[in-house]
Amino acid sequence: MYVCVCNGVTDNDIRREVDAGCTSVSELTMRTGAGASCGSCIQLADTLIGNMLAAKHELPVIRNRHVGSLPYNHQRTIG
C-alpha cells in the first residue's frame, strides 16, 4: 500500500529501509523522501517503523510523541 503518495513510497519500501537499518521517520525521509512534501504520511510511517522494529526485535516499542525524534535504540521498551 502507498504510505506517501507524494513521493510514491510504499509499506514495502519502508520495510526494506527498516531491514537496511532505518530507525526513524527523519532517516526514512532522507532515504526515500517520505514525509518531505505534504507531511500527511508521517504518523503512519512512524507507526509502521515502530511496528516493524518491534517485530524484528520481538519487542513492544513505545514511540516518542515527537514523531521520529529519537532513533530506535533510544526508545523506551517494555520488557
N, C-alpha and C positions, 0 to 999 in steps of 0.2 A: 504494500500500500504506500501511496505517496504521503510522506510526512511534511516535506517542504515542497509545495507546488511551485513556488517562485524559482527555485533552483533545481527542481527535479530530483530531490533526494528521497529515497525510499527507506522503509524499515530494514530492508536487506542491505542497503548501503551503510546504514548506521550499525547494523550487526557486524558487517565486515570491518568497519573502523574500530569498534569496540574490541573485536578479536585481534586487531592490529595494535591495540594499546590505548585507544582513545578513552578518556575517563571523565570528560566534562563537555558541556554544551559549547563552551568557548573554544575548546580544542576541536570539537566536531565542526564548528563554523569555519575554523581555519582550514580544516582538511577538505570540507565538502561545500561550504557556502551556505549550509542550512542555517536559517535564522538571520542571515545577513541582509535580507531585503525587508519584508514587512514585519517579521518577528512573530507572527501568529503561531508558528510551529514550535517555538522554544519550549513551552511547557510540556508538550507531547514528547519532544526529543529528549528532554531531561528525564521524563518518566521512563522512556524506553531504555536510555542508557543505564539508569539505576536498576531497572528490572533485568537487563542483560548482564550487568556486572554482578548482581546478586545471584543470578542463575549460574553464571560462570564460576563464581566462588562459593556457591551454595550458602550464601549469607543474606539475611534480610538487610536492606540498607535504608537508613533514614536520610533522605535527601535534605540538603540545606534549603531554607526558604528562599535564599537568594540564588536563583537558578544558575547552576553550573559554576558557582563561585569558588568551589573547592574541588581539587582533584579527588578521585575516589579514595586514595589512601589516607585522606584527612577526614573522611566522613565518619560519623559515629555509627557503629554497628551494634545490633542486639545480639547477644550471644551468651 
